[in-house]
């Protein structure tokens, strides 16, 4: 059959500002379908006003959910099928959770830990019993802690004295043994470390990398080899690095960016729908939000999502408009703004793409599955050669955007 003509895809990011009466010093942003209507709601915490607000469906007016002034995460702690809210309260020096009522509202605050300068909170099943536990990082106490979930009751299982100034903590299976370990970005110690999960105990701290002011760490399988790699933002070095997992150790750092001025955060998210996690970066001093496409073996040069966001504090992704791709959200402290950027696909050039039944030559996974998700477009989007049948000969090489593969 003849090749089909299609349009090459380029990303554009129209911005929408979320406004309301509460505007002072937004510090964190996230999304969840809190009212069960099938659409994602946006949540923002404001440090100055010590309030957590909700924008229903990213378009409804702002409403106050409760008090809140720091990082938060959604997790079903009580096993009733809806997303509860777990919060780090910067002003009150405590961690708490609120039960979701399933209608966009939440119950009263239930404090489960106190500490000096709560920096981060995450949820994961650390003990393998099928429910979500909670891990916390407390900056001034140099502590990360694990709270076991027992039917919605959070009990301190273990507190670890860690390197100075833990700023970010996440759970991931870093050694491939089937349980979740902990990885910590220790800001004041200028290094990233991980703790092996030994069941009811934790191993000694093992160093992954060093650099000036590590401020965020995220885990994702960037090379699709079945294990968790890491992306770390070093704010004092203006740098973002990837550490590829070699089993129980990590490769030398791979520079994603070394001029991310005052980088505040780097996260992993598949923005182009090619089943490979990309990297999204927010810079506090550079006033930019950047996207680095994952090509499978390396990352491409930066693409700008936004260039006029003054003092990015936090970014997150979610499908806010229900079109099947991930949009980007941000809060910024200098201009006091809450924004979301729509992920759109726009035709820019005509190129040849393979007929139905062909596949894209993407390293590391069987891309034939991609045709079930994005027929005839995935090769263009990922800038990969197309292969038909059992032939290894390229049918089309959709590189009309001018980017190298």
Secondary structure, 3 states (H helix, E strand, C coil): CCCEEEEEEEEECCEEECCCCCCCCEEEEEEECCCCCCCCEEEEEECCCCEEEEEHHHCCCEEEEEECCCCEEEECCCCCCCCEEEEEECCCCEEEEECECCCCCECCCEEEEECCCEEEEEEECCCCCCCCEEEEEECCCCEEEEEEEECCEEEEEEEEECCCCEEEEEEECCCCCCCCEEEEEECCCCEEEEECECCCCECCCEEEEECCCEEEEEEECCCCCCCCEEEEEEHHHCEEEEECECCCCECCCEEEECCCCCEEEEEEECCCCCCCCEEEEEECCCCCEEEECECCCCECCCEEEECCCCCEEEEEEECCCCCCCCEEEEEECCCCEEEEECCEEEEEEEEEECCCCEEECCCCCCHHHHHHCCCCCHHHHHCCEEEECCCCCCCEECCCCCCCC
